[in-house]
């Protein structure tokens, strides 16, 4: 029986994007797209579970330095690298960090940061959607490091293309905080100051309200996810193919 919750030993934030109700009364397809945290953490048993899921392509959203520090892969599966954040220079990152640090709550901080990502990384998100759309038959795995920010935004764009309601997408996004809780707690325990702990709590949060606000902003400013992607140079046929992965 198909399930959204997947157990890939070594990873903690893995789930199928199938099984979510759509606005027209249907549901997203299982085995189309799977979201995950970094696959470098997988044990041999975890790699076997990934292979058993009929994965045909991995879309890796990390930067090159993250990949360089990754252990060798244990499965011979095609990997497409789309470094979402390589469009940022130091000055841009400082602006994003300042906007986050000055926010009155983790939810507002996440909203501000994600809207900056949506604006600056539009072309890269389009490339990632295209990598999903053009994959061979089988499941596509999308992942970054923790599987919540870059992966969370890409998953949200794909699900919105598949006509999943914004509220449903936001609630699914929020699941990552619980999946990552043990890692976050270790990170907090190692913090050396209250300021550092506050920063960790801010950047580790996955508030549903933040994703809700981001998707509503995309609807308002770009006319929806399809308009956002088309304006970034993605062809309508590619967008339709990405939608078909989940419908």
C-alpha positions as CSV (number, residue, x, y, z in Angstrom):
1,X,0.0,0.0,0.0
2,X,1.4,3.4,-1.0
3,X,2.5,5.6,1.9
4,X,3.9,9.2,2.1
5,X,6.2,8.4,4.9
6,X,9.3,6.6,3.6
7,X,12.0,5.0,5.8
8,X,15.4,5.4,4.2
9,X,18.0,4.6,6.9
10,X,20.3,7.5,7.6
11,X,17.9,10.2,6.4
12,X,15.1,11.6,8.6
13,X,13.1,14.0,6.4
14,X,11.9,11.8,3.5
15,X,8.4,11.7,2.2
16,X,6.6,11.0,-1.1
17,X,4.7,14.0,-2.5
18,X,1.8,11.6,-3.5
19,X,-1.5,11.2,-1.7
20,X,-2.3,14.9,-1.2
21,X,-5.8,16.1,-2.2
22,X,-6.1,18.5,-5.0
23,X,-8.5,21.4,-5.6
24,X,-10.4,19.4,-8.2
25,X,-11.1,16.5,-5.8
26,X,-8.2,14.3,-7.1
27,X,-4.9,13.5,-5.4
28,X,-1.3,13.7,-6.2
29,X,0.4,10.6,-7.6
30,X,2.6,8.3,-5.5
31,X,6.1,7.5,-6.9
32,X,6.4,10.7,-8.9
33,X,8.5,13.0,-6.7
34,X,10.1,12.2,-3.3
35,X,11.6,14.9,-1.1
36,X,14.5,14.2,1.2
37,X,17.4,15.6,3.3
38,X,21.0,15.0,2.1
39,X,21.4,11.5,0.7
40,X,25.0,11.4,1.8
41,X,23.7,10.4,5.2
42,X,22.1,7.2,3.9
43,X,23.4,3.9,5.1
44,X,23.8,0.9,2.7
45,X,20.3,-0.1,3.8
46,X,19.1,3.4,3.1
47,X,20.5,3.3,-0.4
48,X,18.8,-0.1,-1.0
49,X,15.5,1.5,0.1
50,X,16.0,4.4,-2.3
51,X,16.8,2.0,-5.2
52,X,13.7,-0.1,-4.3
53,X,11.6,3.1,-4.7
54,X,12.4,3.0,-8.5
55,X,14.3,6.3,-8.4
56,X,15.4,7.3,-11.9
57,X,16.9,10.7,-11.1
58,X,18.2,12.7,-8.2
59,X,17.9,16.5,-8.3
60,X,20.6,17.9,-5.9
61,X,19.9,21.5,-5.0
62,X,23.1,22.0,-2.9
63,X,26.2,24.2,-3.6
64,X,29.4,22.6,-4.8
65,X,31.1,22.9,-1.4
66,X,28.3,20.8,0.1
67,X,28.7,18.2,-2.5
68,X,32.5,18.1,-2.1
69,X,32.0,17.2,1.6
70,X,29.5,14.4,0.8
71,X,30.5,10.8,1.1
72,X,30.6,8.8,-2.2
73,X,27.2,7.6,-3.3
74,X,26.4,3.9,-3.1
75,X,23.8,3.8,-6.0
76,X,24.4,4.3,-9.7
77,X,21.5,6.8,-10.3
78,X,21.6,9.9,-12.5
79,X,22.2,13.1,-10.6
80,X,21.3,16.5,-11.9
81,X,22.9,19.3,-9.9
82,X,21.0,22.6,-9.7
83,X,22.8,24.8,-7.1
84,X,19.9,27.1,-6.1
85,X,22.0,29.5,-4.0
86,X,24.9,30.1,-6.3
87,X,23.2,33.3,-7.5
88,X,23.9,35.0,-4.1
89,X,27.0,37.0,-3.4
90,X,28.2,37.9,0.0
91,X,26.4,41.3,0.0
92,X,23.1,39.6,-0.9
93,X,23.5,37.0,1.8
94,X,24.2,39.7,4.4
95,X,21.0,41.5,3.3
96,X,19.0,38.2,3.7
97,X,20.5,37.6,7.1
98,X,19.8,41.1,8.3
99,X,16.2,40.8,7.2
100,X,15.8,37.5,9.1
101,X,17.6,38.7,12.3
102,X,15.3,41.8,12.4
103,X,12.1,39.9,12.1
104,X,9.7,39.8,15.1
105,X,9.1,36.1,14.9
106,X,10.5,32.9,13.3
107,X,7.5,32.9,11.0
108,X,8.1,36.4,9.7
109,X,11.8,35.6,9.4
110,X,11.2,32.6,7.3
111,X,8.7,34.4,5.1
112,X,11.3,37.2,4.5
113,X,14.1,34.8,3.7
114,X,11.9,32.6,1.4
115,X,10.6,35.6,-0.5
116,X,14.2,36.7,-1.1
117,X,15.0,33.2,-2.4
118,X,11.9,33.3,-4.7
119,X,13.1,36.6,-6.1
120,X,16.8,36.0,-6.5
121,X,16.7,32.3,-7.4
122,X,13.8,32.3,-9.9
123,X,15.9,31.0,-12.8
124,X,17.4,28.2,-10.6
125,X,14.0,27.1,-9.4
126,X,12.9,26.9,-13.0
127,X,15.9,24.7,-13.8
128,X,15.0,22.5,-10.9
129,X,11.4,22.2,-12.1
130,X,12.7,21.3,-15.6
131,X,15.0,18.7,-14.1
132,X,12.0,17.0,-12.5
133,X,9.8,17.4,-15.6
134,X,12.4,15.9,-17.9
135,X,13.4,12.9,-15.8
136,X,13.1,9.3,-17.1
137,X,10.2,7.1,-16.0
138,X,10.4,6.4,-12.3
139,X,10.6,8.5,-9.1
140,X,12.5,11.8,-8.9
141,X,14.2,12.6,-5.6
142,X,14.7,16.3,-4.8
143,X,17.0,17.1,-1.9
144,X,19.3,19.7,-0.4
145,X,21.0,19.5,3.1
146,X,18.2,19.4,5.6
147,X,15.4,19.0,3.0
148,X,13.4,21.9,4.3
149,X,14.3,25.2,2.7
150,X,15.5,24.7,-0.9
151,X,13.7,21.4,-1.1
152,X,10.7,22.7,0.8
153,X,10.3,25.6,-1.7
154,X,10.7,23.4,-4.8
155,X,8.3,20.8,-3.4
156,X,5.8,23.7,-2.7
157,X,6.1,24.9,-6.3
158,X,5.6,21.4,-7.7
159,X,2.6,20.8,-5.5
160,X,1.0,24.1,-6.4
161,X,1.4,23.2,-10.1
162,X,-0.4,20.0,-9.3
163,X,-3.3,22.1,-7.9
164,X,-2.8,21.2,-4.2
165,X,-4.3,23.8,-2.0
166,X,-1.9,26.3,-0.4
167,X,-3.0,25.3,3.1
168,X,-2.3,21.6,2.5
169,X,1.2,22.5,1.1
170,X,1.9,24.7,4.1
171,X,1.0,21.9,6.5
172,X,3.2,19.4,4.7
173,X,6.1,21.8,4.7
174,X,5.7,22.2,8.5
175,X,6.3,18.5,9.0
176,X,10.0,19.0,8.5
177,X,10.5,20.7,11.9
178,X,9.4,17.5,13.7
179,X,11.4,15.3,11.4
180,X,14.5,17.3,12.1
181,X,13.9,17.9,15.8
182,X,16.7,15.6,17.0
183,X,19.3,17.3,14.8
184,X,18.0,20.7,15.8
185,X,18.2,19.8,19.5
186,X,21.8,18.7,19.2
187,X,22.6,22.0,17.3
188,X,20.9,24.0,20.1
189,X,22.8,22.1,22.8
190,X,26.1,23.1,21.1
191,X,25.2,26.8,20.9
192,X,27.6,29.0,22.9
193,X,25.3,31.9,23.5
194,X,21.7,33.0,23.8
195,X,22.1,34.9,20.6
196,X,23.3,31.8,18.7
197,X,20.4,29.7,20.2
198,X,18.0,32.4,19.0
199,X,19.5,32.3,15.5
200,X,19.3,28.5,15.4
201,X,15.6,28.5,16.5
202,X,14.9,31.1,13.8
203,X,16.5,29.3,10.9
204,X,15.4,25.8,12.0
205,X,11.7,26.8,12.1
206,X,9.3,25.5,9.4
207,X,6.2,27.5,10.2
208,X,3.2,26.7,8.1
209,X,2.2,30.4,8.1
210,X,5.4,31.3,6.4
211,X,4.9,28.9,3.4
212,X,1.3,30.1,3.2
213,X,2.4,33.7,2.9
214,X,5.1,32.9,0.3
215,X,2.6,31.0,-1.9
216,X,0.0,33.7,-1.5
217,X,2.6,36.3,-2.5
218,X,3.5,34.2,-5.6
219,X,-0.2,34.2,-6.6
220,X,-0.5,37.9,-6.0
221,X,2.7,39.1,-7.7
222,X,3.2,36.5,-10.5
223,X,-0.3,35.2,-11.1
224,X,0.6,31.8,-9.6
225,X,3.4,29.4,-9.8
226,X,3.1,28.8,-13.5
227,X,3.4,32.5,-14.1
228,X,6.4,32.7,-11.8
229,X,8.2,30.0,-13.7
230,X,7.2,31.2,-17.2
231,X,8.4,34.7,-16.3
232,X,11.7,33.1,-15.4
233,X,12.1,31.6,-18.8
234,X,10.5,28.1,-18.4
235,X,8.4,26.9,-21.4
236,X,4.7,26.1,-20.8
237,X,5.3,22.5,-22.0
238,X,7.9,21.9,-19.4
239,X,5.6,23.3,-16.7
240,X,2.9,20.9,-17.9
241,X,5.3,18.0,-17.8
242,X,6.2,18.9,-14.2
243,X,2.5,19.0,-13.3
244,X,2.0,15.6,-14.9
245,X,4.7,14.1,-12.6
246,X,2.3,14.5,-9.8
247,X,-1.1,14.0,-11.5
